[in-house]
Structures are given as structure tokens and as C-alpha cells.
Amino acid sequence: MPSLSEASSCPVALLVALPQELDATLLAGVPVVYTGVGKVNAAIAAAHCIQKFRPRLLLNFGSAGRVRQGPQGLLEIGRVLQRDMLAEPLAPRGTTPFHEGPHALESGVSGLVCATGDSFVTGPDPWFGAQGVDVVDMELFALAAVCQRTGVPWRALKFISDDANTESGNDWAANVRRGQQLFLSWWQTYRASLGA
């Protein structure tokens, strides 16, 4: 892996959990890194991506389950929480004990609230309502945490693939690729705004 001083920077690098969500060959000239599923895989991939490509923006695209009625299609995430950090009584849920940094990470743009965890959500959770959570995923908090630690800005776009209920597994499998075209359309508009 090249050191930071050896690598040249790029405007944007894209992190996606799985090839099923996005065909990387459709984004010529943009580094696309498949992270794998879950927070550990996502953190490792984000750190490697930042070291290798030195992006000025780390962009995440992927699927998400909605936990309240309303959100649909492709949506921007404004804030991300960690839903499965459960260390009570040392710290409230979602808060890492003895960690002085932020426990909710902001993208810097307006958008929905996402809660990340290493479990597939298949039912209601009162904590989501109390925290204003709109959608759930399995990677974003880890990606955002690496960005926060390294000073790299991040943005995330999530496609609503399921309703985070008992049918989520089947719904995700049936819908996961449907977000690709929506993301590619967003990407063309975003790229044009950069003058690229």
C-alpha cells in the first residue's frame, strides 16, 4: 500500500458494500472500493481507500432499510449514529464508552438520520424513534468515523431497499440493484456541478 506522500489525491472515491449494489465499471475514472458487509470491513476499506487514493471527498452509496414511513428512493444522509453500541451502564446506547469524540457524525449536508449496526434489522425498535432515525444500514457509521479521524469530508446516498421488517431479507434481494440507476443519475448531476 503506498504511503500518503507517495499517492496522488483524487477528487472523489466511492465506497460501496457489495457489487450487487453498483457495477463499478459504470463509473470510469472514479476509484470504487467494495467494502464488504459490516462495520469492521467498512472501517478497514475506508482507511485503505483514504491512504491509497487520498480523496478530497469520500462518497458512500448503498442500500438501507427504512424504519419509519415516508422515505423512499435515493436519499442523502445528513447524520449517522451507531445503533449497536450497547455498553450500558458505562454509556448510553449509541455512545462509545470512554470515547471523547462525537457519537453522532454529520455529513455537512441536510438529509436523513441513519443508524448503523452489525445486524439486519427485522422489527421495530423504540430507540430509533427516540433518536429520530429514518433508515438503517451496516457500514456508514464506520466509514464516517474513519473520515472524521482523518479529516476527510464524507457524503452518503442510500437507496431504500426494504422496510426493516421480517420480509427485509427477501425485499433486499429483490430490490438491491434498483438503486443503481438512481445513483448514476445523481452522479452525473453531481459531477457536472464539479465541472468534471
C-alpha positions in Angstrom: 0.0 0.0 0.0 1.5 3.4 -0.9 2.2 5.9 1.8 0.2 9.2 1.8 3.3 11.0 0.5 3.6 8.6 -2.5 0.0 8.7 -3.6 -1.6 11.5 -5.6 -5.0 12.7 -4.5 -8.3 12.4 -6.4 -11.5 14.5 -6.1 -13.8 11.6 -5.0 -13.6 8.0 -4.0 -16.7 5.9 -3.8 -17.3 3.1 -1.2 -20.0 0.5 -1.8 -20.5 -2.5 0.3 -21.2 -5.0 -2.5 -21.1 -5.4 -6.3 -24.8 -6.2 -6.2 -25.5 -2.6 -5.3 -23.4 -1.0 -8.0 -21.4 -2.1 -11.0 -18.1 -0.2 -10.7 -17.4 -0.4 -14.4 -20.2 2.2 -14.9 -18.1 4.9 -13.2 -15.0 5.3 -15.3 -12.2 7.3 -13.8 -13.6 7.1 -10.2 -12.0 4.8 -7.6 -14.7 2.4 -6.5 -13.9 0.3 -3.4 -16.2 -2.6 -2.3 -16.0 -2.7 1.5 -17.8 -5.9 2.3 -20.6 -6.0 4.8 -20.4 -4.6 8.3 -18.6 -2.0 10.3 -15.2 -3.8 10.6 -14.9 -4.4 6.9 -16.1 -0.8 6.2 -13.6 0.8 8.5 -10.7 -1.3 7.0 -11.7 -0.4 3.5 -12.2 3.3 4.2 -8.8 3.6 5.9 -7.1 1.7 2.9 -9.0 3.9 0.4 -8.0 7.1 2.1 -4.4 6.1 2.3 -4.3 4.8 -1.3 -6.3 7.5 -3.2 -6.2 10.5 -0.8 -9.7 11.6 -1.9 -10.9 15.1 -1.1 -14.4 13.6 -0.6 -15.3 10.0 0.4 -18.7 9.1 -1.0 -20.8 6.2 0.1 -23.6 4.6 -1.9 -25.6 1.6 -0.7 -28.9 0.2 0.3 -30.8 0.9 3.6 -33.9 -0.3 5.4 -36.4 2.4 6.4 -37.7 2.4 10.0 -40.4 5.0 9.6 -42.9 5.6 6.9 -42.1 8.1 4.2 -38.5 7.8 2.9 -38.2 6.1 -0.5 -35.9 6.1 -3.5 -32.4 7.5 -3.3 -31.8 9.8 -0.3 -29.0 11.8 1.2 -27.8 11.1 4.7 -27.1 14.1 7.0 -26.3 12.3 10.2 -25.3 8.8 11.3 -25.4 7.1 14.6 -24.1 3.7 15.9 -27.2 1.6 16.8 -25.5 -1.4 18.2 -23.0 0.2 20.6 -24.7 -1.2 23.8 -22.4 -0.6 26.7 -24.9 0.4 29.4 -24.3 1.3 32.3 -20.9 2.6 31.1 -22.6 4.9 28.5 -26.0 5.4 26.9 -26.9 3.3 23.9 -25.2 4.6 20.7 -22.4 6.1 22.8 -18.9 4.5 22.9 -17.6 4.4 26.5 -14.5 6.5 27.2 -14.5 8.0 23.7 -14.1 11.7 23.7 -15.1 12.3 20.0 -18.5 12.8 18.6 -21.0 9.9 18.9 -23.2 11.2 16.0 -21.4 12.1 12.8 -22.6 14.8 10.5 -22.0 14.9 6.7 -22.3 18.6 6.4 -25.4 18.5 4.2 -29.0 18.2 5.1 -30.5 14.7 5.0 -31.9 11.8 6.8 -30.6 10.2 10.0 -29.1 6.7 9.5 -28.3 4.2 12.3 -25.5 1.7 11.6 -25.0 -1.7 13.2 -23.8 -5.2 12.5 -27.2 -6.7 12.4 -30.0 -6.9 9.8 -33.0 -5.0 11.3 -36.2 -7.1 11.1 -38.5 -5.3 13.5 -39.4 -2.2 15.4 -37.1 -0.6 17.9 -38.3 2.3 20.1 -34.7 3.7 20.2 -35.0 4.6 16.5 -37.9 6.8 17.2 -36.3 8.4 20.2 -33.2 9.2 18.2 -35.1 10.4 15.1 -33.7 7.6 12.9 -35.1 7.3 9.4 -33.0 4.4 7.9 -30.6 1.7 9.0 -27.6 0.2 7.3 -24.5 -1.8 8.3 -21.5 0.3 7.2 -21.9 4.1 7.2 -21.0 4.9 10.8 -17.7 3.1 10.4 -16.9 5.0 7.2 -17.8 8.3 8.7 -15.8 7.6 11.8 -12.7 6.9 9.7 -13.3 10.2 7.8 -13.8 12.1 11.0 -10.5 10.8 12.4 -8.6 11.5 9.1 -10.2 14.9 8.3 -11.7 13.7 5.0 -15.2 15.0 4.2 -17.9 12.4 3.5 -21.3 12.1 2.0 -23.7 9.2 1.7 -26.6 8.3 -0.5 -28.8 5.4 0.4 -31.4 3.6 -1.6 -34.4 2.3 0.3 -34.4 -1.4 -0.4 -36.7 -2.7 2.3 -38.9 -1.8 5.4 -36.6 -3.3 8.0 -39.1 -5.9 8.9 -39.5 -9.7 8.8 -39.5 -9.6 4.9 -36.3 -7.5 4.7 -34.1 -10.3 3.5 -36.3 -11.1 0.5 -37.1 -7.5 -0.2 -33.4 -6.5 -0.1 -32.5 -9.3 -2.5 -35.3 -8.3 -4.9 -34.6 -4.5 -4.8 -30.9 -4.1 -4.1 -29.9 -3.4 -7.8 -32.8 -0.9 -8.3 -30.9 1.9 -6.7 -28.0 1.8 -9.2 -29.7 3.9 -12.0 -30.9 6.4 -9.4 -27.3 6.8 -8.1 -25.9 7.0 -11.6 -28.3 9.9 -12.4 -27.4 11.6 -9.2 -23.7 11.1 -10.0 -24.0 12.7 -13.4 -25.6 15.8 -11.9 -23.0 16.0 -9.1 -20.1 15.5 -11.5 -21.4 18.3 -13.7 -21.6 20.6 -10.7 -17.9 20.0 -10.1 -17.2 20.9 -13.7 -15.9 17.4 -14.5 
